[in-house]
Amino acid sequence: MLKKILFCVLLIMLFLLPSLYDAHPGYAQTPQPQAGNIVSFTWLGMNEDKVGQWGRGTPDGTKDGHFNLRIINPPNGVEITSIAVYSANESGTPAGGQIWHTANTSNWVLGVFQQGRQVNPSHVRTLGVFRGDTVFDLYCNDSGWFRPNQNFLVEVVFAGGAKATRVVKLPATPPPPPQPQAGNIVSFTWLGMNEDKVGQWGRGTPDGTKDGHFNLRIINPPNGVEITSIAVYSANESGTPAGGQIWHTANTSNWVLGVFQQGRQVNPSHVRTLGVFRGDTVFDLYCNDSGWFRPNQNFLVEVVFAGGAKATRVVKLPATPPPPPQPQALNIHGVWNCNDGGKYYIRQIGSKIWWFGESSPTNPGWSNVAYGTLTSNELRLEWADVPKGSIMGMGTLILQVISNNRIEARQKTGGFGGSIWTR
């Protein structure tokens, strides 16, 4: 009888032990691997050539299947080890053997682009760490399977093995060819003859004379549009080019138009294209002085987009030259938010800058301090993580203070994550 009682007690203990182990606060739970959430996976058509067959991450002369993938990743970031696109059946199960992959060299490479930048030049072991709302353009070299009503499955694999999938069905009839996209010119203003940036003909460097200086603001499509050229023409009262004065970014028969964005020169001389731009875009335009920057003279700006679409705007120079602009005093003292998900507390005393940044006030994944000097609008800092967080990195930063409410990174070392600060 005693043996039976002991046997029953042993069985009860074996049954209760796992739950007691899980509930006990002293026992650590195995952390679940983090993963992002796929918000959308859409088909955009066969409109671009970005990759080739097998491991070729460059164009091969044929249009690729083009998908758009949007993922909401954890604010503190998660590593995406691979993305793959599979041909699939009606239930969304891989079928047909068509596979494009970022890591598996047995499959054709899947080209992954983020904001126009290629993430993987070929097959890679990992795509990197991504935070928050993340949008990718995916390109699959044409295998002949991008047909009406065909299903495709995307699979995103995160560090730790977690996965996310989504299926899309190609439309029954191919969509009409896209119309050439264009941006909208919001403003074109005259700033005076206050700087020397370019010379005559193709010279994209100063020549000792002050240039005519315009400011151009364009609202471009969110997914970006290529600007092939910008030109400034002397014009009559109706805004028609007149007088033969032309500054151009592409046409070598004209003096070069210097284009700068946030202080960076876009075109060192005449160029075939200026590149792809998204959203609110502001340029400073510089025209070497030809003697035509006179009171009441009209000038026309013409922006040409890929596909041939154009946008124009006219400005009249004032009857009397404006006074030279006064330099804005930069004051970055205060609390800032950064696109790495953190909050930064900046102290400014004259040109000396101190900061403390952290991903969260409680249990931050990282926290850092920095010290440096603000010269003009350039901020140079030495930074280091501190033990409030779990990451221990250090390095240097060169930042550009765009305004009292925006700072952007120009150079970073030590694996620093953030690149844009706002308040």
Secondary structure by P-SEA (a helix, b strand, c coil): caaaaaaaaaaaaaaaaaaaaaacccccccccbbbbbbccccccccccccccccccccccccccbbbbbbbbcccccccccbbbbbbccccccccccbbbbcccccccbbbbbcccccccccccccccccccbbbbbbbbcccccccccbbbbbbbbcccccccbbbbbccccccccccbbbbbbccccccccccccccccccccccccccbbbbbbbbcccccccccbbbbbbccccccccccbbbbcccccccbbbbbcccccccccccccccccccbbbbbbbbcccccccccbbbbbbbbcccccccbbbbbccccccccccbbbbbccbbbbccccbbbbbbbccccccccccccccccccccccccccccccccbbbbbcccccbbbbbbbbbbcccccbbbbcccccccccccccc
